[in-house]
Amino acid sequence: ELVESGGGLVEPGGSLRLSCAGSGFGLEFYYVGWFRQAPGMEREGVAEISSDHGRTYYPEHVKGRFTISRDNAKNTVYLQINSLEPEDTATYYCAAAFVAADDNPDDDPLLLESEYDYWGQGTQVVVSS
């Protein structure tokens, strides 16, 4: 199970740290992605971290403001969002995928929703003054 937390109402320019806590399995062995879905929009990926080497990936439009990280001792993955903009308003989801090293030898980022096995219920972020 994955449980997200940390969402809320924040003013433009503010920051939030979202958490994705895993239970029942060790997140350190999984690729973890953060996705978001704004009202009326399709869900999009905004960050991803690999399992073994902690390689991270961000799409260009969030690079520099979003940071994904792990705390394996807490079985948690975080998404730090800085300089929040109204366009960041969305429900944020984390997802986990187990990928054997042989199946992804180049440690390519997992960008498709269909590649993920487990999903959280989402946490809402509203950016407004």
C-alpha positions in Angstrom: 0.0 0.0 0.0 1.1 3.6 -0.7 -0.2 6.5 1.3 0.5 10.1 0.2 0.4 13.0 2.6 1.5 16.6 2.8 -0.9 18.3 0.4 -2.8 21.4 1.3 -3.5 25.1 0.4 -0.4 27.2 -0.2 0.2 30.6 -1.6 2.0 31.1 -4.9 5.8 31.1 -4.3 5.5 28.8 -1.3 6.8 25.3 -0.9 5.4 21.9 0.1 6.9 18.5 0.8 4.7 15.6 -0.2 5.3 12.1 1.3 4.7 8.7 -0.1 4.8 6.1 2.6 5.0 2.4 1.7 3.6 -0.5 3.7 3.8 -4.2 3.1 6.8 -3.9 0.9 10.2 -2.1 0.8 10.0 1.0 -1.4 13.8 1.0 -1.7 13.5 -1.9 -4.1 11.0 -0.1 -6.3 11.1 2.6 -8.9 8.8 5.4 -7.5 7.1 8.0 -9.6 5.1 11.1 -8.7 2.2 12.0 -11.0 -0.4 14.8 -10.8 -3.8 15.3 -12.3 -5.3 18.8 -12.5 -9.1 19.2 -12.9 -10.2 18.4 -16.4 -6.6 17.3 -17.4 -4.9 14.0 -18.0 -2.6 12.7 -15.3 1.1 13.5 -16.0 4.3 12.4 -14.5 6.4 15.0 -12.6 9.2 13.0 -11.0 10.7 9.6 -10.9 13.5 7.9 -8.9 15.0 4.6 -9.6 15.5 1.8 -7.1 19.2 0.8 -6.9 21.1 4.0 -7.8 18.6 6.7 -6.9 18.7 8.1 -10.4 16.1 10.9 -10.8 14.1 12.2 -13.7 12.0 15.3 -14.1 10.2 16.6 -17.2 11.5 19.9 -18.4 8.6 22.0 -17.1 9.2 21.1 -13.5 12.9 20.7 -13.5 14.5 23.0 -10.9 11.4 23.3 -8.8 10.7 19.6 -8.0 13.0 17.3 -6.1 12.3 13.6 -5.5 14.2 11.8 -2.8 14.1 8.7 -0.6 14.4 7.8 3.0 14.8 4.1 3.0 14.8 3.9 6.8 11.3 5.4 6.8 10.2 3.5 3.7 9.2 6.8 2.3 9.7 8.8 -0.9 9.3 12.6 -0.9 8.5 15.2 -3.5 9.7 18.7 -2.6 8.0 21.4 -4.6 9.3 24.9 -4.4 8.2 28.2 -6.0 4.7 26.8 -6.3 2.5 28.2 -9.1 -1.3 28.2 -9.5 -0.6 25.8 -12.4 0.7 23.2 -9.9 -2.8 22.8 -8.4 -3.7 19.2 -8.8 -4.1 15.9 -7.0 -0.6 14.3 -6.6 -0.2 10.6 -6.7 2.8 8.4 -6.0 3.2 5.0 -7.7 5.7 2.2 -7.4 7.1 -0.3 -9.8 9.3 -3.3 -9.3 11.7 -3.7 -12.2 14.4 -6.4 -12.3 17.8 -5.1 -13.2 17.9 -7.3 -16.3 14.7 -5.8 -17.5 16.0 -2.3 -17.4 19.8 -2.6 -17.7 20.2 1.1 -18.7 18.1 2.3 -15.8 15.8 4.2 -18.1 13.1 6.3 -16.3 9.7 4.8 -16.1 7.4 7.4 -17.7 4.2 5.5 -18.4 1.4 5.0 -15.9 1.1 1.4 -17.2 4.6 0.6 -16.0 3.6 1.1 -12.3 2.2 -1.7 -10.1 1.0 0.2 -7.0 -0.7 3.6 -6.6 -1.7 5.7 -3.7 -5.0 7.5 -3.2 -3.6 10.9 -3.9 -3.1 14.1 -1.9 -4.5 17.4 -3.1 -2.4 20.5 -3.6 -4.1 23.9 -4.1 -2.0 26.9 -5.0 -3.9 30.1 -4.5 -3.7 33.5 -2.8 
